Amino acid sequence: MMTKKKDKEFVTPRFAYPRIPQDILFAIGGFHNGIPSDVIEAYDVRANRWSVVEGFDSIGRRAHHGTAVVGFDIYVIGGEEGSKDLRSCLCFNAVKKTCREVAPMHECRSKLMVAVLRGAVYAMGAEAEGKNQRSAERYDPKANQWSWIAPMNKGRRGASAAVLNGT
């Protein structure tokens, strides 16, 4: 950020920029001491510190799940609780600190890939019943509904998915 005053430039120092509340990272569930966890932690980038998010209904113990962000809603998708693969989907609102169950996926998915494209959440591949899955589905948050999409060419699990410039 720069301002001019009589042919002199003044650069605003970074510490004087306004705080951006989006500078928060969330760590949700996973394993703790070999057991799936129900803890949500938040990392404040500017303060360089972690804190446990409290004051909401639990997401349940989950590991190997996917997460997707649409607005201030964080979707916690599938995963496993112990040795049981899940198809359930929870929605944690980071502002209101509320958690609610939304429509479940058609298929149980653990170690799945998740991405958001144009406001829709995509769940792809996974491990289910010990096998790599090719199937994929799309969640419409406005309709609270999952629908099948074309399967991937090869089954896979534990991979990543990303969206870049709307693709």
N, C-alpha and C positions, 0 to 999 in steps of 0.2 A: 504494500500500500504506500503510495507516494503523494505528497502535496507540494505545491509550488508557492513560494512567497518571494516576490521580487527577484525572479531569475535564480533563486536558490531552491534546491530540492531537499526535502526532509523525509527520511525514510522512517516509518513507524516501526519501532522495534517489535519483534515477535511476541514478547511477553505482554505487550499492550493490546494485542488483538482481543476481541471479545471471545469468551469461552463458548465453544460449540458443544451442545449437549450430546451430539451424536458420537462423540469421541469415547465410546464405551464398547468394550468387548465382553461377550458373555461366554462362559464355559458352563455347559449344561450336562448333568449326569456323567456317565462314564463309569469306570471302575475305581473303587477306593478299597484298598486292602483285599483285592480279589472279589469284591462284591459290587454289583451294580449300585450306583449312587442316585439319590434324588436331589442332590444339592445343585443350586445355581449360584455361580460366582460372577461378579462383574469387575472388570478391570477398567479403571479410569486412566486413560492414556495421559492426560495432562498432570494428574496428581501422582502417577506412577504407583498405584496401589490397588490391591484386590480387596473385595469385601463380599461377604455372603449375602445374597438377596433373601430377605425374610419377609414374612407377613403375607403369604399367599398360600393357596391350596397346593399341595405337593404335585409334582409331575409324575410321581411314582419312580421306582428304581428302574433306571434304563441305562443300557450301554449299547454300543454299535448302532445307534439310531442316526437319523439325518436331521438337520435343522435348516429352516428356510425363513427368511425375513420378508414380510410384506407390510410396509408401513411401520407401525410400532408393534406388530404382532410377530412373535417368533413361534413357528410351527415346529414341534418336536414330533418326529415321524418315525414310526416303526421301531426297530431295534430289538433288543431282547431283555427279558427279565429272568435272570438265571439261565436256564436252558430252553426257555420258551420264547420262540420268535413271536413278534407282535405285529399287528396290522393297524393298531390304534394310532390316533393322531391327536395331539393336544395343542392348544393355542395359548401361549403365555404372552400377555400384553405387558410390555416392559414399562409403560408409563403408569398404568393403573395397578400393576402387580396383581393381576388376576390370571387364573388358569382355568380353561374350560376344555372339555372334550368336544372335538368336532367329528365329522364323518370319518369312519375308518376306511383304509385302503381296501381294495378288493382282495389283496394277497398279503400274507405275512412277509415282512422284509427286514432282514438284519444285514448290516454292513452294506447298506444301499447308497446310491448316489442321489443327491438332491440338488436342484437348481430352481431359480425363479426366472421366468421369462414373461414379460408383459402382464405382470400381476398374477400369473398362474404358477402353481408349485408343481414341479415334476419330480417323480420318484422313479428311479431306473435301476434295473438289475437288482442284485442282492443275493444273500444266501437264504435259502428256504429249504427246510428238510435236508440240509447238508449239501445241497446242489447250487451251483451258480445259475442265476435266473436271467433270462433274456427280456422278460416282460417289463413294461413301463406303463405308468399311469399319470394323469394330470388332475390336479385339484383346483377347483374354482372356488375361491374363498367367498365370493358373493352368493353363490348357489349352495355352498357347503356340500359339494359333490365331487367324487372322484370318477374319472372315466378312463377307459383303456385307450392307449395310443399304440402305434405300431411297435412291435418288439425290436430290440436291438439285434444286430446280426450275430453277435456272440454273447453268451452269458458271461457275466462278470460280477465280482463283489469286491468291496473294499477299495474301489477306485474313487475318483473325484469327478465332479462335473462343474462347469463354470459357464457364465454368460459374459460375452464381451461385445459391447456396442450393439445390443439387441440380437445377438446371434449365439 
